[in-house]
Amino acid sequence: MKHNLILRVVAKRFIPFILLFALYVQFHGDYGPGGGFQAGVIFAAAFVLYTLIYGLDEAQRVARPAVVLCFVALGLLLYAGTGVVSLFLGGNYLGYSVLLRDPLHGQHLGIFLIELGVGITVAAVMVSAFFCFAGRGRS
């Protein structure tokens, strides 16, 4: 694949749009279909495409495996931390109403943070799993 110029040019043009679409799905999840899981899968698909076209070594140079694992933890902490903050503010775990003075705005903030945590975690786990499987059989 290293010498296939057409695939490299097309991928280089499409990957930013795939990532932009993932962000759209992430932030549009409150108002329509989409959300963290779908956005995470789309975001990871862009890295899978990049890896298939440019190779595993180049992909791991762009997204270092240690950094990807940090994003797994960051997304999980964002999700769980939102629930813990709700508890400390006197509400139930993941009871978003207490996050802000206005319960409606608190709900929106809580859902945004939860979906962001899910999106980050899903994308990072999928990229990490793909890197693990793509590296099998290499000497």
N, C-alpha and C positions, 0 to 999 in steps of 0.2 A: 504493500500500500504506500510505501514511502515515496514512490516515484509517480503516483497517480495525481497529476497536477489538477485535473478537473475536480476530483473529490476533495482535495485540499482547499481549493478556492471556494467551492460551494459550501463546504463545512465552515470555513472561516467567515463566510457571509451570513450563514443561517444561525450559527451558535448564539450571537448576541440577541437575535430575535427570539430564540427559544428561551433564553434567560429572561428577557423582557416579558415574554408571555407568562413565565413562571411567576414573576413578580405581580403581574396583573391578576393571575388566578389567586395568589396569596392575599392580596389586598382587596380583591373584589368578593372574597368569600362571605363577607357579611351581607352582601346585597344580592347574591345570586349563586349559581353553582360554583363550587371551588372551595378553597380553603387550604389549610396547611398540608394535609396529606397529598392532595393532588399537585400542589405547587412544588412540594419536595420531590415528588416523582419526576415532574417535568424538568426541574433544575438538575437532578441527577442524570436524566437522559441526555442533557447537553454535555455533561462530562463523559458519559459513555460514548457518545458520538465522537467527541474530541479524542478519546483514547483509541477508538477503533481506527480513526484516520491518522493520527499523529504518533501513536504508539504509547505503551505503558510508561516508559521512562520519561517521555515528554509530559505526559499527563500528571505524573507524580512530581515533576518539577513545578508544574503550575499549582497543583493542589497536593501539598506535601501530606503524606499519610498521618503524621503526628498532628498536623493542624486539623485535618479532617476529624480525627478522634476527639480533639478539643471541642469541635463544633457539635459532636454527638453529646458531649457532657453539657455544653452551653445550652443547647436546646432543651435537654431534660431539666436542667436547673431553672430555666426560664418557666417551663411548665409547672414544675413542682413549687418553685419559689412564689409564683402567683397564688397558688393555693395556701402556702404558709403565710404569706402576707395577709390574705383574707382572714385566716385564723387569728393572727395577732391583732387585727383591727376589730375583732369581736364577732366576726361572721362565721359561717361554715366554711369547710375546706372547699375551695373553688366557688365560693359564694361571692360573686363579683360585685354585688351591690354596695359593699362597704369600701370599695377601693377609692371612690371619690365621694364628695359631699352629695352630689346628685346621683341617686341610684341608677338612673338610666345611663348616664355617662360612665358610671362605674362598670355597668354591664358591658358597654362597648369596649372600654379599656381592657377589661378582663378577657373578653373573647379575642380581642386583637392580640394580647400577649400570649394566650394559650395557643392560638392558631400559628403565631410566629414561632413559638417553641416547637410545635409539631412539625412545621415546615423545615426548620433548621435540622431537627433530629432526623427526619425521614430522608432528607437530601444527603446528610452526612453518613447515615448508616448505609444507604444504597451505594454511595460512592465508595465507601470503605469496603463493603462486601464485594463490589465489582473489582476493586483493586486486588483484593485477596484471591478471587477466582481467576482473574486475568493473569496473575503472577504465578499460578500453578504450572508446573511442568518446565519452568525456566531453570536453567542451571546456574 
